[in-house]
Amino acid sequence: MVSYLIRYCGAAANPDVFLDYYRERHARILRRFPNIKSLVLSTPVAVTDPFAVRPAGSALLVQMQFENAADLNAALQSQARKDARDDFALFPAFKGEITHEALKSEVVF
């Protein structure tokens, strides 16, 4: 599997409105990506770790999964991808860094 990860590192002006927009509107566009297998939205939860770790500061981590890199490349060239980029201009206010990354996924257990 190949994962395409989009990390929103920072903060939305209104986190609930931002997440609702992503879940309800933007995800409908992403669903149209050719050969997409899944879309997973991950948001922060409060935990108590007894060890010193450095939080990443992610407000949202989006994971789209594809069978292989060819399927991801086809999706990135699709009309749905263009529509998703156009929709990005309509997102609720977000301040921070947004990164995109493609990674090969391996299930270990």
PLY file of the C-alpha trace (Angstrom):
ply
format ascii 1.0
element vertex 109
property float x
property float y
property float z
element edge 108
property int vertex1
property int vertex2
end_header
0.00 0.00 0.00
0.99 3.62 -0.52
-0.20 6.36 1.81
-0.55 10.01 0.88
-0.35 12.01 4.10
-1.41 15.62 4.55
-0.42 17.14 7.88
-2.02 20.33 9.18
0.44 21.55 11.80
-0.90 24.59 13.60
-4.42 25.61 14.56
-7.74 26.36 12.95
-9.57 29.51 14.04
-12.46 27.21 14.93
-11.28 23.57 15.08
-14.80 22.06 15.05
-15.88 24.07 12.00
-12.62 23.20 10.22
-12.95 19.48 10.89
-16.65 19.45 9.97
-15.85 21.16 6.66
-13.10 18.65 5.92
-15.24 15.66 6.92
-18.48 16.77 5.25
-17.38 18.65 2.12
-13.74 18.03 1.29
-13.92 14.27 1.90
-16.69 14.01 -0.73
-14.22 15.34 -3.28
-11.40 13.07 -2.09
-13.74 10.06 -2.40
-13.74 10.72 -6.16
-9.97 10.15 -6.45
-9.50 7.17 -8.80
-8.63 3.94 -6.98
-8.54 5.47 -3.48
-8.87 2.67 -0.92
-9.49 4.67 2.24
-9.44 8.07 3.87
-8.49 8.34 7.55
-8.67 11.58 9.53
-6.65 11.69 12.74
-7.01 14.45 15.33
-5.15 15.04 18.59
-6.18 13.41 21.84
-4.86 14.21 25.31
-2.63 11.50 26.69
-0.21 11.26 29.58
3.14 9.86 28.47
5.59 9.23 31.33
8.49 9.71 28.94
9.75 12.95 27.48
8.47 13.23 23.93
8.12 16.19 21.58
4.55 16.66 20.30
4.31 17.32 16.55
1.62 19.96 16.93
-0.69 18.44 14.34
-4.25 19.71 14.24
-5.19 17.13 11.59
-3.41 14.27 9.87
-5.08 13.01 6.70
-4.16 9.59 5.31
-5.32 8.48 1.89
-4.40 4.93 0.92
-3.83 3.52 -2.54
-2.78 0.07 -3.71
0.43 1.36 -5.29
2.33 4.47 -6.43
0.84 4.27 -9.94
-2.68 4.56 -8.50
-1.63 7.52 -6.34
0.00 9.22 -9.33
-3.16 8.75 -11.38
-5.22 10.25 -8.56
-2.89 13.24 -8.31
-3.41 13.92 -12.03
-7.20 13.56 -11.86
-9.96 16.15 -12.11
-10.90 15.27 -8.52
-7.43 16.41 -7.40
-7.93 19.72 -9.22
-11.34 20.07 -7.59
-9.79 19.37 -4.17
-7.19 22.08 -4.72
-9.94 24.54 -5.73
-11.91 23.60 -2.62
-8.86 24.29 -0.45
-9.38 28.01 -1.14
-12.76 27.72 0.61
-11.47 26.04 3.80
-12.25 27.68 7.14
-9.35 29.72 8.51
-6.24 27.72 9.42
-2.90 29.11 10.52
0.15 26.92 10.27
2.10 24.66 7.96
0.50 22.12 5.64
2.66 19.35 4.21
2.01 16.54 1.71
3.99 13.32 1.65
3.75 9.95 -0.10
5.02 6.95 1.83
5.02 3.21 1.29
2.95 1.57 4.03
3.85 -1.73 5.67
1.64 -3.44 8.22
3.95 -5.08 10.76
1.19 -6.43 13.03
0 1
1 2
2 3
3 4
4 5
5 6
6 7
7 8
8 9
9 10
10 11
11 12
12 13
13 14
14 15
15 16
16 17
17 18
18 19
19 20
20 21
21 22
22 23
23 24
24 25
25 26
26 27
27 28
28 29
29 30
30 31
31 32
32 33
33 34
34 35
35 36
36 37
37 38
38 39
39 40
40 41
41 42
42 43
43 44
44 45
45 46
46 47
47 48
48 49
49 50
50 51
51 52
52 53
53 54
54 55
55 56
56 57
57 58
58 59
59 60
60 61
61 62
62 63
63 64
64 65
65 66
66 67
67 68
68 69
69 70
70 71
71 72
72 73
73 74
74 75
75 76
76 77
77 78
78 79
79 80
80 81
81 82
82 83
83 84
84 85
85 86
86 87
87 88
88 89
89 90
90 91
91 92
92 93
93 94
94 95
95 96
96 97
97 98
98 99
99 100
100 101
101 102
102 103
103 104
104 105
105 106
106 107
107 108
